[in-house]
């Protein structure tokens, strides 16, 4: 698997597979969790708001913004399996080329399908599939790069 022509699954040269990175059930669970966090934060600040220092309010606000940004990124994240390799967007893009892959394995869990890739340098990279098309693409990649 050292040359590009033999390491890229042929099916992805013709038609890349792209879809949401996280399953709708997972997104729903994240939404319920976010709503619960907002509700409890609202109640906390409503009852103890005057007893909290300005600096602590800023810390809570910054933490809340980071959590909201993570949630937004989770909702908008996409995964693409294409001619150049695999890429997932989240807070930052996470690309890997076909030549970088040493091995790959699919892990299936309730409401989550993941592709765990081991690179030529030994680093592990995880990609998420939120659609059945991506899950099938992951299975094709894993079968091609299984040890």
N, C-alpha and C positions, 0 to 999 in steps of 0.2 A: 504494500500500500504506500509506496513512495512516490509514484508518479500521479499527477493530477488526473489523467485520463482513466486510470484504474481505481482511484479512490473516491471519485464523485459518483454517487448513485445516479445512473443514467436518467431515471424518471424525473429527477429534479432539474435536469438541464432543460427539459422541454417545458415543464409546467411547475413552477414553484408552488409550494403549499404555504398559505398564510392564514392566520386566524388569531383569535383572542388567546392570550397566554393562560388565562385562568378560567376554569369552568364556571358557568353561571351559578351553580350551587355554592362554590367557594366565594364568589363575589357577593352572593346573598348573605352568606355567613359574615363576611367582612362588613357588609352594610348594617346588619343587625348589631354587630359589635360596635361599630362607629356610632350608631344611634344611641346605644346604651352608654357609651363614653360621654357623648354630648349631654345626655340627660343627667348623668351623675355629676358631671362637671358643673352644669347649670345649678343643680341643687346645692352642690358644695359651695360654690361662689355666692349663691343667694343666702345661704345660712351663715357662712363664715367670711364673707367677702370683706367686711370692715376690719376683721382681725388679722388679715394677711397683709404683710408688708408689700410695698410697691415693687421691690426687687423680686420677691417670690411670685407676684402676679406676672411679672415679665418672664420669669423662668417657666411658669405654667403656660403662658401664651406661646412662647417659643417652642416648647414641647408639643403643644397642641397643633401648631402649624406644621411641625415635622410629621406628626401622625397623620394629619389631613393630607399632606403632600404625598405620603406613602400610600394612603388609601386611593387618592386620585390616580397615582401611577399604576396601582394594581388594577383599577378599573379600565384604564386606557392601554395597558400593556399588550403588545402583540408579539407573536413568534413567527418567523419565516424560515422555511427550509427551502433553499434555492440552489442555483448553480454554483454560487461562490461558497456556500456553507450554511451555517445556522446562525440566526440572529434573533435576539429577544430584546425588545425595548422594555424599559421599566423606568427607574429614575435616570438611568444611563443605558446606552446601548451595550449589549453584550454579544459581540460577534465571535465566531470561530470558523476558520476555513476548513475545508475537507482535509487538506494536508496536515493540519495540526492534530487531527484526531488519531489517537492510538487505539482506543476501544470505546464502545458505547453500550449502555444498558438501559432498558426501559423499566421504570418502577411504577406500578399501578397501585393507587390507593383510592379510597372512596372520594369522589369529586376531584381527583387530581391524578394526572398522568405526567410523569417526569422522565426526561432523558438525561442520564448522567453520563457525561463524556469525560474520558481521561485523555489529556493531551499528550503529545510526544515528550513534553518536559515533565510529565507526571502530575500536573495540576488537574483538579477536577472542576468541571463546569456543569451547572444544572440548568436545564431548559424546561419550561412548563407548556403543556398543551391543554387548551380549553375547548377544543373541538375534536370530533372523532376523526376528521381528516388529518389533523396534526398528530393525533395519537397513532394513526396508521402510518404516517410518514416517519414518526419516531421508531415504530416497529421495523420499518424498512431500513432505516439507518442502523439500528441496533443489530439487525441480522447481517448487515454488510460489514460492520465493525466489531462483531463479537469475537472474543478470543477463543 
